[in-house]
Amino acid sequence: MNSPKFEETLVLIPARMASTRLPGKPLADIGGAPMIVQVARRAAESGAGRVVVAVDHQDTFDAVAAAGFEVVMTKVEHQSGSDRIHEALLKCDPDRKAQVIINVQGDLPTIDPATILAALNPLADPATDIATLTTEITDPEEKANPNVVKVVGSPIGPGRLRALYFTRATAPYGNGPLYHHIGLYAYRRKALETFVSLPPSTLEVRESLEQLRALEAGLRIDAEIVDTVPLGVDTPADLEKARRLLSAAPR
């Protein structure tokens, strides 16, 4: 499927230096480059749009700039990636040319560029405010794992769900597939601006899932079904796995 093209799409990559499980995570070396640079490379390879990295530390800023990518400094205080990319959006697109903003987490150095591009597909429907990704759960242990966020949704076409809820519980009940949510989002600009203007919602706080704020506010989220979950690097073991994957991948 060819992803829809918009007048201008921004791919924003938030990078937060503070990490309790992997200190200095954005600058961790993977294949001879900082992790955040590897993520920027995958984003550029996707061809989805202009790539900008949003950082909160001078060392990260310098590393990204040295690799030739556009980078903006943002506040340390942001509690979420969506708040950080909104500040970056205001700085790097003051003329409001971008219609769509893709938020790619800064700890996905091995993500398939085609996966990034797939996030645009649901926005071909003008009724969709926010697009995201999901994949069917095949590991039985993931179904009951609260760290694996599930999308509860209604099928609205081949390979796509309309998200009705996100949960850490095992849901929905009964026979049928369960879907693992992948936290990569494509926002219409107005939807992102609406989202960051809202206070945390009741279900967001209860489930500790900020995307519920959008659903509670009446924003429509559609999820494109993809084949696999990209590796998120959160621990030293994840870092070693990412190094092995990138060393084995043809580039």
N, C-alpha and C positions, 0 to 999 in steps of 0.2 A: 504493500500500500504506500502510495506517495503521500508524504506529510503535507498539510496545507502550508502555503506560503503567505506570510503577512508582510505588510509594508516594511516593518522593521521589528525584528525579534532580538531581545537582549538575553544572553545567557549569563546570569549572575551567580558567582560561586562564593559563598561566605566561608571565611577561614578564621576560626577562633583559636588563638594561641593557647589559652588555658585548657588543659585536659588533665583530669585526675588520673586516668588509667594509662595515658600515653603522653607525658609532658612534651611540649614542643611539637605536637603531632604534625602541623602543616609542613614543618621543615624536615621531617624524617626522610632519610635518603631511600629512594626506591629506583633502582636502575640508573643510578648516577644523577638523579635529579630530585629536588624536594617533592614530597607527595603532592602539594598543592599545584606544582607545575605540571605534574603528570595528569592531574584532573583537568587543568586548563588545556592541556594537549588533547585529551579525549573530547573535550567540549568543542575545540576548534575543528577536530577531525569530523565531528558530526555535521558541520555545515549548517547548523540550526540558526546561527546569527552571530552578531557581535558578542565577543566574550570579554567579560570584566570580572576581576577578582576583588572581593570586598574583604579587607583585612583589618585587624585591630592592633597590629604590632609592627614596629619599624623593620625588624629583621625579615618578617614575612613580606612586607611591602618591597624591600630591596631585592629579595630572592625572585619574586614574581616579575618585577621590572627588569631585572638582569636577564631573565629568560625571554624577554620581548613581549610580554603580555600586558594588557592594560590593567591598571590596579588603582583602587581608591582606598583611602584610609577611612575607617568608620569607628564609632565609639566602642570602647571596651565594655560598656554597661549593658549592651543588648542581651536580652535573655533568650532570644530565638533567632534562627536564621532568617525568618521572614522579616523581622524588624531590621536586621542588618542589611538585607538586600533592598529594603525600601529606602533606607538612608542612602545606599549606594546609587539607587535609581535616581534620586533627586540630584545627586552630585554629577552623575555621568550623562544624564539625559534631561537637562533643565528645559529644553525646548519641547519635551513631551512627544518625541517622534516615535518612541517604541509603543506598539500596541500590545505586545505580548512579552512577558518576562518568564524565563525558565530558571528555576532555582535548582541548581545542582549542588548537592552537598560536597564539601571540600575534602571528604575522606573516602572518595570512590575512585581511586587511581586506576582501577582495572575495568571500569565500566565500558561496555560496548558503546561506541558512538551512536550506533543505530538505536540503542535504547533511549538515549537522550532525545533523538529526533522523534521517536514514537510518542513522546509526551505531547507533541503538538496535535496529534490526530484527533482527539476528542473536540478540539476547538474548531474543527470544521463545522460543527453545529453551533450556530450563533446563540443558542440557549444555554450553552455550557459556560460557566463562569471560571471554573478552575479545572484543569486536567491533571491527572496523576497516573501512576502505574501500579499494576498488581500482577501476581502470578499465582497459579494454582498450587496449593500445598500438596507435596508428594511425600514428605517425611511425617509419619504419624506423630512423632514427638513434638513437632511444631504446632500441631493443632491445639495442644493444651499449654503451650509455652506463653506466658504473659508478655515476654519480650518480643514475640512475633505478633505484630498488629494485624488484625484481620479486617478486610473490607467486607461489609455486608451490603450487597447490592443486587439490583435487578438487571438481568441481561437486556440490553437495548440494541443489540446487533452483533454481528460476528466479532468476537474478540473484545467486547466492551461491556462495562457495567455502569449503571448509574448508582453512585454511592448513596446509600440510605443511612449508613452508620459505620463508624470505625470503633473497634473494641479490642481489648487485650484478652477478653474471654474467648471461649470456644463457641463460635457462632457463625452462621445460624444453626439451629438445632435440626436434626433429622438427616435423611439421606441426601447426598449431593456434595459438590465440591466446596472446599473452603479456600479463601484467597488471602495470600500474604501481601500486605500493603508495602509498596516501595516508596519511600519518602522523597520523591522527586516530583516537583510541581511545575506546571505551566499556568501562569495567571494572566487573565486579561488585566490590563493596567488598572481599570476601575475596580475590579474585584480585589486586587492586592491593596489598593488604597482603602477600600472599605474594610478589609480584614484587619489591617494594622490599626485602624481607628477604633476598633471595638475592644471593650474590656474582656478579660478571660471569661468564658462562659461556664455555666454550671457543670455540664458534662465534660467539657475540656478539663476542668480542674479534677473532677472525679476520676476520669480515665487517664489523665496526664497525656492528652493527645490534642494538640492545638488545632488540628484540622476540624475538630468538632465545633469549634467556634464559628467556622464558616457555615457548616450545616445548620447550626442553631439560628444563625442570622438569615437563613433562607437562600444562601448561595448554592448553586448547583455544582457538584463535583462529579465528573465522569472519570472512570478509570480504564485505561487501555491495558489489555491483558498481554503480557510479554512472556518469554520463555523461562527466564531465570532471574534470580535476585542478585544484583551486583554486590560484590564484597565491600562491606563497610569496615574500615580500619579503626578499631577502637582499642585494641590490646596489642602487646608485643607479638603474640601469636598471629594475630591478623596481619600485622606488618610483615612478618616472615612469609606468610602465605602470599601476600601481594607481591613481594619481591620474587618469589618463585614463579608466579603467574606471568609477571611482566618479562622476566628473563626468558620464559619459554615462548612468549607470543611473538609472532612476526611483526615487525614494525617497518 
